[in-house]
């Protein structure tokens, strides 16, 4: 999961983090999984070319 410390522009990623699915690994470490739509929005908010490419790849997972 991404960190709120990155430059998200005007996007508030707190809502993405609170919606994320949570599980624990065998050692007890918490793992959060963001929803696909949230991941796409987060990538686009970062705005770097590589993030836009990844967002496009994630979009294709829907089909």
PyMOL Python script that loads the backbone (N, CA, C, O; Angstrom):
from pymol import cmd

cmd.read_pdbstr("""\
ATOM      1  N   UNK A   1       0.840  -1.183   0.000  1.00  0.00           N
ATOM      2  CA  UNK A   1       0.000   0.000   0.000  1.00  0.00           C
ATOM      3  C   UNK A   1       0.873   1.229   0.000  1.00  0.00           C
ATOM      4  O   UNK A   1       1.964   1.229   0.571  1.00  0.00           O
ATOM      5  N   UNK A   2       0.413   2.235  -0.614  1.00  0.00           N
ATOM      6  CA  UNK A   2       1.143   3.494  -0.666  1.00  0.00           C
ATOM      7  C   UNK A   2       1.072   4.219   0.668  1.00  0.00           C
ATOM      8  O   UNK A   2       0.210   3.941   1.501  1.00  0.00           O
ATOM      9  N   UNK A   3       1.983   5.142   0.851  1.00  0.00           N
ATOM     10  CA  UNK A   3       2.039   5.922   2.073  1.00  0.00           C
ATOM     11  C   UNK A   3       1.419   7.298   1.879  1.00  0.00           C
ATOM     12  O   UNK A   3       1.554   7.881   0.803  1.00  0.00           O
ATOM     13  N   UNK A   4       0.750   7.828   2.881  1.00  0.00           N
ATOM     14  CA  UNK A   4       0.202   9.176   2.770  1.00  0.00           C
ATOM     15  C   UNK A   4       1.292  10.240   2.656  1.00  0.00           C
ATOM     16  O   UNK A   4       0.988  11.391   2.343  1.00  0.00           O
ATOM     17  N   UNK A   5       2.555   9.883   2.902  1.00  0.00           N
ATOM     18  CA  UNK A   5       3.654  10.854   2.865  1.00  0.00           C
ATOM     19  C   UNK A   5       4.066  11.225   1.434  1.00  0.00           C
ATOM     20  O   UNK A   5       4.779  12.212   1.250  1.00  0.00           O
ATOM     21  N   UNK A   6       3.640  10.468   0.420  1.00  0.00           N
ATOM     22  CA  UNK A   6       3.968  10.818  -0.958  1.00  0.00           C
ATOM     23  C   UNK A   6       3.220  12.072  -1.382  1.00  0.00           C
ATOM     24  O   UNK A   6       2.273  12.494  -0.719  1.00  0.00           O
ATOM     25  N   UNK A   7       3.650  12.663  -2.487  1.00  0.00           N
ATOM     26  CA  UNK A   7       3.004  13.878  -3.001  1.00  0.00           C
ATOM     27  C   UNK A   7       1.751  13.508  -3.791  1.00  0.00           C
ATOM     28  O   UNK A   7       1.828  13.191  -4.978  1.00  0.00           O
ATOM     29  N   UNK A   8       0.622  13.550  -3.140  1.00  0.00           N
ATOM     30  CA  UNK A   8      -0.640  13.126  -3.746  1.00  0.00           C
ATOM     31  C   UNK A   8      -1.400  14.272  -4.376  1.00  0.00           C
ATOM     32  O   UNK A   8      -2.531  14.077  -4.821  1.00  0.00           O
ATOM     33  N   UNK A   9      -0.825  15.454  -4.430  1.00  0.00           N
ATOM     34  CA  UNK A   9      -1.540  16.597  -4.984  1.00  0.00           C
ATOM     35  C   UNK A   9      -2.718  16.922  -4.088  1.00  0.00           C
ATOM     36  O   UNK A   9      -2.564  17.032  -2.872  1.00  0.00           O
ATOM     37  N   UNK A  10      -3.883  17.076  -4.674  1.00  0.00           N
ATOM     38  CA  UNK A  10      -5.078  17.417  -3.896  1.00  0.00           C
ATOM     39  C   UNK A  10      -5.828  16.192  -3.389  1.00  0.00           C
ATOM     40  O   UNK A  10      -6.839  16.325  -2.699  1.00  0.00           O
ATOM     41  N   UNK A  11      -5.344  15.005  -3.723  1.00  0.00           N
ATOM     42  CA  UNK A  11      -6.033  13.775  -3.318  1.00  0.00           C
ATOM     43  C   UNK A  11      -5.775  13.451  -1.853  1.00  0.00           C
ATOM     44  O   UNK A  11      -4.632  13.448  -1.396  1.00  0.00           O
ATOM     45  N   UNK A  12      -6.840  13.183  -1.134  1.00  0.00           N
ATOM     46  CA  UNK A  12      -6.739  12.738   0.263  1.00  0.00           C
ATOM     47  C   UNK A  12      -6.769  11.214   0.264  1.00  0.00           C
ATOM     48  O   UNK A  12      -7.827  10.613   0.081  1.00  0.00           O
ATOM     49  N   UNK A  13      -5.620  10.591   0.469  1.00  0.00           N
ATOM     50  CA  UNK A  13      -5.538   9.134   0.410  1.00  0.00           C
ATOM     51  C   UNK A  13      -6.024   8.470   1.695  1.00  0.00           C
ATOM     52  O   UNK A  13      -6.111   7.244   1.763  1.00  0.00           O
ATOM     53  N   UNK A  14      -6.336   9.261   2.701  1.00  0.00           N
ATOM     54  CA  UNK A  14      -6.819   8.702   3.965  1.00  0.00           C
ATOM     55  C   UNK A  14      -8.064   7.847   3.744  1.00  0.00           C
ATOM     56  O   UNK A  14      -8.202   6.783   4.347  1.00  0.00           O
ATOM     57  N   UNK A  15      -8.962   8.305   2.889  1.00  0.00           N
ATOM     58  CA  UNK A  15     -10.182   7.526   2.629  1.00  0.00           C
ATOM     59  C   UNK A  15      -9.861   6.200   1.946  1.00  0.00           C
ATOM     60  O   UNK A  15     -10.511   5.187   2.206  1.00  0.00           O
ATOM     61  N   UNK A  16      -8.860   6.213   1.075  1.00  0.00           N
ATOM     62  CA  UNK A  16      -8.437   4.948   0.424  1.00  0.00           C
ATOM     63  C   UNK A  16      -7.884   3.983   1.458  1.00  0.00           C
ATOM     64  O   UNK A  16      -8.149   2.782   1.408  1.00  0.00           O
ATOM     65  N   UNK A  17      -7.123   4.514   2.384  1.00  0.00           N
ATOM     66  CA  UNK A  17      -6.521   3.660   3.407  1.00  0.00           C
ATOM     67  C   UNK A  17      -7.570   3.087   4.348  1.00  0.00           C
ATOM     68  O   UNK A  17      -7.448   1.941   4.781  1.00  0.00           O
ATOM     69  N   UNK A  18      -8.593   3.858   4.669  1.00  0.00           N
ATOM     70  CA  UNK A  18      -9.626   3.352   5.581  1.00  0.00           C
ATOM     71  C   UNK A  18     -10.527   2.326   4.897  1.00  0.00           C
ATOM     72  O   UNK A  18     -11.101   1.467   5.566  1.00  0.00           O
ATOM     73  N   UNK A  19     -10.659   2.408   3.561  1.00  0.00           N
ATOM     74  CA  UNK A  19     -11.475   1.436   2.807  1.00  0.00           C
ATOM     75  C   UNK A  19     -10.715   0.157   2.497  1.00  0.00           C
ATOM     76  O   UNK A  19     -11.326  -0.850   2.140  1.00  0.00           O
ATOM     77  N   UNK A  20      -9.410   0.179   2.625  1.00  0.00           N
ATOM     78  CA  UNK A  20      -8.575  -0.952   2.226  1.00  0.00           C
ATOM     79  C   UNK A  20      -8.921  -2.211   3.018  1.00  0.00           C
ATOM     80  O   UNK A  20      -9.265  -2.153   4.198  1.00  0.00           O
ATOM     81  N   UNK A  21      -8.821  -3.349   2.332  1.00  0.00           N
ATOM     82  CA  UNK A  21      -8.958  -4.646   2.986  1.00  0.00           C
ATOM     83  C   UNK A  21      -7.726  -4.863   3.852  1.00  0.00           C
ATOM     84  O   UNK A  21      -6.628  -4.441   3.489  1.00  0.00           O
ATOM     85  N   UNK A  22      -7.898  -5.512   4.981  1.00  0.00           N
ATOM     86  CA  UNK A  22      -6.783  -5.751   5.891  1.00  0.00           C
ATOM     87  C   UNK A  22      -6.663  -7.230   6.201  1.00  0.00           C
ATOM     88  O   UNK A  22      -7.661  -7.915   6.429  1.00  0.00           O
ATOM     89  N   UNK A  23      -5.441  -7.711   6.206  1.00  0.00           N
ATOM     90  CA  UNK A  23      -5.151  -9.090   6.595  1.00  0.00           C
ATOM     91  C   UNK A  23      -3.821  -9.089   7.336  1.00  0.00           C
ATOM     92  O   UNK A  23      -3.147  -8.062   7.416  1.00  0.00           O
ATOM     93  N   UNK A  24      -3.453 -10.226   7.870  1.00  0.00           N
ATOM     94  CA  UNK A  24      -2.165 -10.337   8.565  1.00  0.00           C
ATOM     95  C   UNK A  24      -1.377 -11.505   7.988  1.00  0.00           C
ATOM     96  O   UNK A  24      -1.936 -12.538   7.622  1.00  0.00           O
ATOM     97  N   UNK A  25      -0.072 -11.313   7.917  1.00  0.00           N
ATOM     98  CA  UNK A  25       0.772 -12.421   7.474  1.00  0.00           C
ATOM     99  C   UNK A  25       1.048 -13.329   8.669  1.00  0.00           C
ATOM    100  O   UNK A  25       0.678 -12.984   9.791  1.00  0.00           O
ATOM    101  N   UNK A  26       1.684 -14.469   8.461  1.00  0.00           N
ATOM    102  CA  UNK A  26       1.923 -15.411   9.568  1.00  0.00           C
ATOM    103  C   UNK A  26       2.694 -14.814  10.751  1.00  0.00           C
ATOM    104  O   UNK A  26       2.554 -15.280  11.882  1.00  0.00           O
ATOM    105  N   UNK A  27       3.500 -13.794  10.494  1.00  0.00           N
ATOM    106  CA  UNK A  27       4.266 -13.165  11.570  1.00  0.00           C
ATOM    107  C   UNK A  27       3.460 -12.090  12.297  1.00  0.00           C
ATOM    108  O   UNK A  27       3.932 -11.504  13.271  1.00  0.00           O
ATOM    109  N   UNK A  28       2.236 -11.832  11.817  1.00  0.00           N
ATOM    110  CA  UNK A  28       1.386 -10.842  12.462  1.00  0.00           C
ATOM    111  C   UNK A  28       1.467  -9.447  11.869  1.00  0.00           C
ATOM    112  O   UNK A  28       0.841  -8.519  12.381  1.00  0.00           O
ATOM    113  N   UNK A  29       2.229  -9.287  10.794  1.00  0.00           N
ATOM    114  CA  UNK A  29       2.368  -7.995  10.129  1.00  0.00           C
ATOM    115  C   UNK A  29       1.074  -7.660   9.404  1.00  0.00           C
ATOM    116  O   UNK A  29       0.537  -8.508   8.692  1.00  0.00           O
ATOM    117  N   UNK A  30       0.563  -6.453   9.566  1.00  0.00           N
ATOM    118  CA  UNK A  30      -0.679  -6.028   8.917  1.00  0.00           C
ATOM    119  C   UNK A  30      -0.410  -5.647   7.466  1.00  0.00           C
ATOM    120  O   UNK A  30       0.522  -4.902   7.163  1.00  0.00           O
ATOM    121  N   UNK A  31      -1.247  -6.175   6.577  1.00  0.00           N
ATOM    122  CA  UNK A  31      -1.147  -5.891   5.149  1.00  0.00           C
ATOM    123  C   UNK A  31      -2.481  -5.297   4.710  1.00  0.00           C
ATOM    124  O   UNK A  31      -3.539  -5.857   4.996  1.00  0.00           O
ATOM    125  N   UNK A  32      -2.427  -4.163   4.016  1.00  0.00           N
ATOM    126  CA  UNK A  32      -3.643  -3.507   3.514  1.00  0.00           C
ATOM    127  C   UNK A  32      -3.654  -3.564   1.992  1.00  0.00           C
ATOM    128  O   UNK A  32      -2.628  -3.341   1.348  1.00  0.00           O
ATOM    129  N   UNK A  33      -4.812  -3.863   1.424  1.00  0.00           N
ATOM    130  CA  UNK A  33      -4.996  -3.935  -0.019  1.00  0.00           C
ATOM    131  C   UNK A  33      -6.026  -2.896  -0.428  1.00  0.00           C
ATOM    132  O   UNK A  33      -7.186  -2.957  -0.020  1.00  0.00           O
ATOM    133  N   UNK A  34      -5.588  -1.942  -1.239  1.00  0.00           N
ATOM    134  CA  UNK A  34      -6.506  -0.910  -1.721  1.00  0.00           C
ATOM    135  C   UNK A  34      -7.384  -1.472  -2.830  1.00  0.00           C
ATOM    136  O   UNK A  34      -7.000  -2.415  -3.522  1.00  0.00           O
ATOM    137  N   UNK A  35      -8.562  -0.887  -2.991  1.00  0.00           N
ATOM    138  CA  UNK A  35      -9.456  -1.264  -4.080  1.00  0.00           C
ATOM    139  C   UNK A  35      -8.839  -0.828  -5.402  1.00  0.00           C
ATOM    140  O   UNK A  35      -8.064   0.128  -5.444  1.00  0.00           O
ATOM    141  N   UNK A  36      -9.180  -1.524  -6.477  1.00  0.00           N
ATOM    142  CA  UNK A  36      -8.622  -1.234  -7.792  1.00  0.00           C
ATOM    143  C   UNK A  36      -8.868   0.226  -8.195  1.00  0.00           C
ATOM    144  O   UNK A  36      -7.948   0.900  -8.657  1.00  0.00           O
ATOM    145  N   UNK A  37     -10.089   0.713  -8.025  1.00  0.00           N
ATOM    146  CA  UNK A  37     -10.392   2.102  -8.394  1.00  0.00           C
ATOM    147  C   UNK A  37      -9.542   3.086  -7.602  1.00  0.00           C
ATOM    148  O   UNK A  37      -9.091   4.097  -8.141  1.00  0.00           O
ATOM    149  N   UNK A  38      -9.323   2.793  -6.323  1.00  0.00           N
ATOM    150  CA  UNK A  38      -8.477   3.665  -5.510  1.00  0.00           C
ATOM    151  C   UNK A  38      -7.033   3.640  -5.996  1.00  0.00           C
ATOM    152  O   UNK A  38      -6.378   4.681  -6.053  1.00  0.00           O
ATOM    153  N   UNK A  39      -6.533   2.458  -6.347  1.00  0.00           N
ATOM    154  CA  UNK A  39      -5.162   2.364  -6.866  1.00  0.00           C
ATOM    155  C   UNK A  39      -4.991   3.187  -8.136  1.00  0.00           C
ATOM    156  O   UNK A  39      -3.979   3.865  -8.318  1.00  0.00           O
ATOM    157  N   UNK A  40      -5.983   3.123  -9.004  1.00  0.00           N
ATOM    158  CA  UNK A  40      -5.929   3.881 -10.255  1.00  0.00           C
ATOM    159  C   UNK A  40      -5.932   5.376  -9.958  1.00  0.00           C
ATOM    160  O   UNK A  40      -5.125   6.121 -10.514  1.00  0.00           O
ATOM    161  N   UNK A  41      -6.829   5.816  -9.091  1.00  0.00           N
ATOM    162  CA  UNK A  41      -6.870   7.244  -8.732  1.00  0.00           C
ATOM    163  C   UNK A  41      -5.566   7.694  -8.083  1.00  0.00           C
ATOM    164  O   UNK A  41      -5.082   8.794  -8.350  1.00  0.00           O
ATOM    165  N   UNK A  42      -5.001   6.847  -7.233  1.00  0.00           N
ATOM    166  CA  UNK A  42      -3.758   7.192  -6.555  1.00  0.00           C
ATOM    167  C   UNK A  42      -2.618   7.338  -7.568  1.00  0.00           C
ATOM    168  O   UNK A  42      -1.832   8.281  -7.483  1.00  0.00           O
ATOM    169  N   UNK A  43      -2.527   6.421  -8.516  1.00  0.00           N
ATOM    170  CA  UNK A  43      -1.486   6.510  -9.544  1.00  0.00           C
ATOM    171  C   UNK A  43      -1.639   7.783 -10.366  1.00  0.00           C
ATOM    172  O   UNK A  43      -0.657   8.471 -10.645  1.00  0.00           O
ATOM    173  N   UNK A  44      -2.868   8.092 -10.751  1.00  0.00           N
ATOM    174  CA  UNK A  44      -3.086   9.296 -11.561  1.00  0.00           C
ATOM    175  C   UNK A  44      -2.786  10.563 -10.750  1.00  0.00           C
ATOM    176  O   UNK A  44      -2.295  11.547 -11.303  1.00  0.00           O
ATOM    177  N   UNK A  45      -3.073  10.546  -9.465  1.00  0.00           N
ATOM    178  CA  UNK A  45      -2.809  11.714  -8.615  1.00  0.00           C
ATOM    179  C   UNK A  45      -1.317  12.000  -8.508  1.00  0.00           C
ATOM    180  O   UNK A  45      -0.913  13.159  -8.415  1.00  0.00           O
ATOM    181  N   UNK A  46      -0.499  10.958  -8.521  1.00  0.00           N
ATOM    182  CA  UNK A  46       0.950  11.165  -8.458  1.00  0.00           C
ATOM    183  C   UNK A  46       1.446  11.900  -9.698  1.00  0.00           C
ATOM    184  O   UNK A  46       2.344  12.737  -9.613  1.00  0.00           O
ATOM    185  N   UNK A  47       0.859  11.583 -10.846  1.00  0.00           N
ATOM    186  CA  UNK A  47       1.083  12.360 -12.051  1.00  0.00           C
ATOM    187  C   UNK A  47       2.357  12.094 -12.835  1.00  0.00           C
ATOM    188  O   UNK A  47       2.549  12.690 -13.895  1.00  0.00           O
ATOM    189  N   UNK A  48       3.226  11.232 -12.360  1.00  0.00           N
ATOM    190  CA  UNK A  48       4.446  10.947 -13.115  1.00  0.00           C
ATOM    191  C   UNK A  48       4.095  10.058 -14.312  1.00  0.00           C
ATOM    192  O   UNK A  48       3.133   9.292 -14.252  1.00  0.00           O
ATOM    193  N   UNK A  49       4.861  10.157 -15.389  1.00  0.00           N
ATOM    194  CA  UNK A  49       4.566   9.311 -16.560  1.00  0.00           C
ATOM    195  C   UNK A  49       4.484   7.828 -16.217  1.00  0.00           C
ATOM    196  O   UNK A  49       3.596   7.132 -16.710  1.00  0.00           O
ATOM    197  N   UNK A  50       5.388   7.337 -15.386  1.00  0.00           N
ATOM    198  CA  UNK A  50       5.343   5.906 -15.051  1.00  0.00           C
ATOM    199  C   UNK A  50       4.088   5.558 -14.258  1.00  0.00           C
ATOM    200  O   UNK A  50       3.587   4.438 -14.363  1.00  0.00           O
ATOM    201  N   UNK A  51       3.571   6.497 -13.464  1.00  0.00           N
ATOM    202  CA  UNK A  51       2.342   6.238 -12.720  1.00  0.00           C
ATOM    203  C   UNK A  51       1.126   6.238 -13.641  1.00  0.00           C
ATOM    204  O   UNK A  51       0.194   5.461 -13.439  1.00  0.00           O
ATOM    205  N   UNK A  52       1.132   7.106 -14.652  1.00  0.00           N
ATOM    206  CA  UNK A  52       0.042   7.091 -15.635  1.00  0.00           C
ATOM    207  C   UNK A  52       0.058   5.790 -16.438  1.00  0.00           C
ATOM    208  O   UNK A  52      -0.996   5.230 -16.739  1.00  0.00           O
ATOM    209  N   UNK A  53       1.256   5.313 -16.784  1.00  0.00           N
ATOM    210  CA  UNK A  53       1.339   4.029 -17.492  1.00  0.00           C
ATOM    211  C   UNK A  53       0.790   2.903 -16.631  1.00  0.00           C
ATOM    212  O   UNK A  53       0.047   2.051 -17.117  1.00  0.00           O
ATOM    213  N   UNK A  54       1.152   2.897 -15.366  1.00  0.00           N
ATOM    214  CA  UNK A  54       0.671   1.846 -14.448  1.00  0.00           C
ATOM    215  C   UNK A  54      -0.845   1.951 -14.267  1.00  0.00           C
ATOM    216  O   UNK A  54      -1.535   0.933 -14.212  1.00  0.00           O
ATOM    217  N   UNK A  55      -1.362   3.171 -14.174  1.00  0.00           N
ATOM    218  CA  UNK A  55      -2.813   3.359 -14.054  1.00  0.00           C
ATOM    219  C   UNK A  55      -3.518   2.787 -15.276  1.00  0.00           C
ATOM    220  O   UNK A  55      -4.568   2.156 -15.155  1.00  0.00           O
ATOM    221  N   UNK A  56      -2.937   3.008 -16.460  1.00  0.00           N
ATOM    222  CA  UNK A  56      -3.517   2.436 -17.682  1.00  0.00           C
ATOM    223  C   UNK A  56      -3.517   0.908 -17.609  1.00  0.00           C
ATOM    224  O   UNK A  56      -4.495   0.269 -17.999  1.00  0.00           O
ATOM    225  N   UNK A  57      -2.428   0.323 -17.112  1.00  0.00           N
ATOM    226  CA  UNK A  57      -2.365  -1.134 -16.952  1.00  0.00           C
ATOM    227  C   UNK A  57      -3.434  -1.623 -15.988  1.00  0.00           C
ATOM    228  O   UNK A  57      -4.083  -2.640 -16.234  1.00  0.00           O
ATOM    229  N   UNK A  58      -3.616  -0.900 -14.891  1.00  0.00           N
ATOM    230  CA  UNK A  58      -4.629  -1.281 -13.902  1.00  0.00           C
ATOM    231  C   UNK A  58      -6.032  -1.166 -14.487  1.00  0.00           C
ATOM    232  O   UNK A  58      -6.899  -1.990 -14.194  1.00  0.00           O
ATOM    233  N   UNK A  59      -6.257  -0.145 -15.317  1.00  0.00           N
ATOM    234  CA  UNK A  59      -7.558   0.013 -15.981  1.00  0.00           C
ATOM    235  C   UNK A  59      -7.882  -1.232 -16.802  1.00  0.00           C
ATOM    236  O   UNK A  59      -9.025  -1.690 -16.830  1.00  0.00           O
ATOM    237  N   UNK A  60      -6.872  -1.768 -17.466  1.00  0.00           N
ATOM    238  CA  UNK A  60      -7.097  -2.948 -18.321  1.00  0.00           C
ATOM    239  C   UNK A  60      -7.464  -4.185 -17.520  1.00  0.00           C
ATOM    240  O   UNK A  60      -8.025  -5.127 -18.079  1.00  0.00           O
ATOM    241  N   UNK A  61      -7.166  -4.211 -16.241  1.00  0.00           N
ATOM    242  CA  UNK A  61      -7.545  -5.363 -15.404  1.00  0.00           C
ATOM    243  C   UNK A  61      -9.065  -5.483 -15.264  1.00  0.00           C
ATOM    244  O   UNK A  61      -9.582  -6.565 -14.986  1.00  0.00           O
ATOM    245  N   UNK A  62      -9.767  -4.387 -15.453  1.00  0.00           N
ATOM    246  CA  UNK A  62     -11.234  -4.395 -15.328  1.00  0.00           C
ATOM    247  C   UNK A  62     -11.896  -5.161 -16.447  1.00  0.00           C
ATOM    248  O   UNK A  62     -13.016  -5.644 -16.278  1.00  0.00           O
ATOM    249  N   UNK A  63     -11.245  -5.286 -17.578  1.00  0.00           N
ATOM    250  CA  UNK A  63     -11.890  -5.907 -18.754  1.00  0.00           C
ATOM    251  C   UNK A  63     -11.480  -7.345 -18.938  1.00  0.00           C
ATOM    252  O   UNK A  63     -11.934  -8.001 -19.876  1.00  0.00           O
TER     253      UNK A  63
END
""", "prot")
cmd.dss("prot")
cmd.show_as("cartoon", "prot")
cmd.util.cbc("prot")
cmd.orient("prot")
